[in-house]
Amino acid sequence: SATALNYDENAATDDGSCIEPGCADAPLNWANCYAVSETAGTLFEGNTPADIVTLSFNAGTIEGGWDIITFYDGSDNTGAILAGPLTGDIAGLVVQSSGQNMYVEIVSDASWSCVSGQNGGPAIDADYYCSTIVIEGCTDSAATNYDPTATTDDGSCSFSGCTSATALNYDVNATADDGSCIEAG
């Protein structure tokens, strides 16, 4: 099919491997610049339980022979491997999950990365379909560790205040004592 993300104009027959997004949503873009000595994962979650996640790489370079990218079918790196571990140029790669989630993990060594300046730009530039990126963190703006980029609260929020239950100004929500307790008497 000429509309498939992995369309091959030189193919004489359709071998059934065409990948087309299963939703009408316009794609969103994922630009990722990974650091040295990093193991980082990104979770793509389907917008509905019926959505299948599709990633289509416009550009991408994973340091050949040293860094790897792996695509897992599911919400973490225990799912079945869809593709990888891969290294080198991944431009043109299209990966599709079998269910609502796809987890992408990048493992880098201690030398080359786009964060350290050797790549000159994002290591990855991909379009993703039928999904959103899940970023776990503290989503409460009143917390001391609030993460404005987080899309899902992971229960890590911490709040400063008086943590002494016998104090006049005890704060039931405080998780870190700030030295403000006023004891009775």
N, C-alpha and C positions, 0 to 999 in steps of 0.2 A: 504494500500500500504506500503510495507516494506521501501520505500524511504521517507515516510512522516516524518516530524519533530516530530509528536506526535504519532508515530507508537506504537501500543500496541501488543506485542507478544502473550499475553494471550487472545486477542479478537478472537472469533470464526467466526464472520461475520463483514463485513465492514458496519458501520452505517452511512457513508457519512461524517464523521467529520475530515477526513484526511486533514492536512495542509501541503502543499508543496509550496515552493517559486515559483512565476510565472515568474521568470527570470533566465537566465543562469549564472548571475554574482556569483562569489564566495562571501561568506559572509564576512563581516567586523566585528570586535569585538568592543563592547562597555563595558568599565570598568568604573564604577561610584562609587565613594566614597562620600557619602553625609555627610553634616555637621549637627550639632545640630541647632535647631530653624531655620530651613530653609524650604522655599517653593521654589522648583526649577523645571523647566520644560525643557524637551529636545524634539526638533522637529525633526522627521525623515521624510524626503521628498523623494518621489519616484524619481528615476533617469529619468523617462519619465512620461508623464501624464497617461499612461496606467499601470504603475507599482503599485503593491499592496505591502505595507510594511509588513514584517514579522519579529518578534523578537522571538528568541529562547534562553531561559535562561539556561546557563551552571551551574551557581551558583547564589545564591542571598539570602540575609537575610535582611528583613525589621523588625526593632524592634517590636516584637509581642505586640499588644495591644496599642502601642503608636505612631508609625510611619506608614504611609500608602503610597502605590504606586497605581496610577490610570492611566489607558490607555484610551485615547480619540481618536475617529475616526475623524480626522481633524487636523487643524494646531494650535489649542489652546484648553484650557480646557472648551470650550463651546460646543464642539462636543459630539456626543453620546458616552456613556461609553462602551468601548469594554470589559474591565475587571477591577474589583476593586470596591471600594478601597480594596486593599489586604495588608496583614501584615504577618510576619513570613517568612518561607522558601518558596522561589519562584523558586527554581531549578526545571527544567523540564517544566516550564510554556512556552507555545507557544501562541503568540497573533498575529493576522493578521488584518490589516485594510481592509475596503471595498473600499477605494480609494487611492489616491496618498500620503496622509499624515497621520501620527500617532503622537500624542503628549503624552508624558509620564511625569507625575507630581509626585514628591515625596514631602511629607509634613512630617517634623520631629519635635519632641518635644525638650525640652531643656536638655535631659539627654544623652542617648546612641547614638553613631554613629561611623562609622569606622574612620572618621577624628579625633575624640577624643581618638582613640586608643582601643576602646572596641571590635572592630570586627576583628582586625588583618589583614585586607586586604580589597579589594574592596567589597562594599556591593552588587554590581551587576556585573555579568560577563555574557554578552549576545552576541549572534551573531545576526546581522541584515542583511537582504537581500533586494535587489532591491532598495536601498535608500542610502542617505547620511545624516549625522547629520548637521542640520543648526544651526550655532552659530552666533547670531547677535552681532554686535559691530562695531567699527570704523576700516575700512580696509585700510585707507590712512596712509602709513608709515611716512608721514611728519607731521602728527597730534600729538599733545601732549598726546592724549589718545588712540594712536594706539593699537589695540588688535591683535597680530599675530595669535591668535587662531580663530578669527572671519572668517566666510565663507560668510557672507552676511552683507553688510553695512546697518546700521540702522539709519544713518543720525545724529549720535551723535558726529562726529569728531569735535574737537576744535583745533584752531591754534592760537599761540601767535604771536603778532606783534603790530604794531601801528594801533589803531582803530579810530583815529581822522581824519575825512575826510578833515580837513583843513591843516593837517600836510604835510610836504614835502615828508615824507617817509610813507605815508598812505598805508596800506596793505589791499586791498579789501577782501582778504581771511581770515584775522585775526578775530577771535571770542572772544579773550581775550587779553586785552591790557597788554603789557609787559613793559611799561614805556619808550619805546625807541622813542617816537614821537619827531620830530623836527619841531617846528612851525616856519612858515615864519615870518621874520621881526624883 
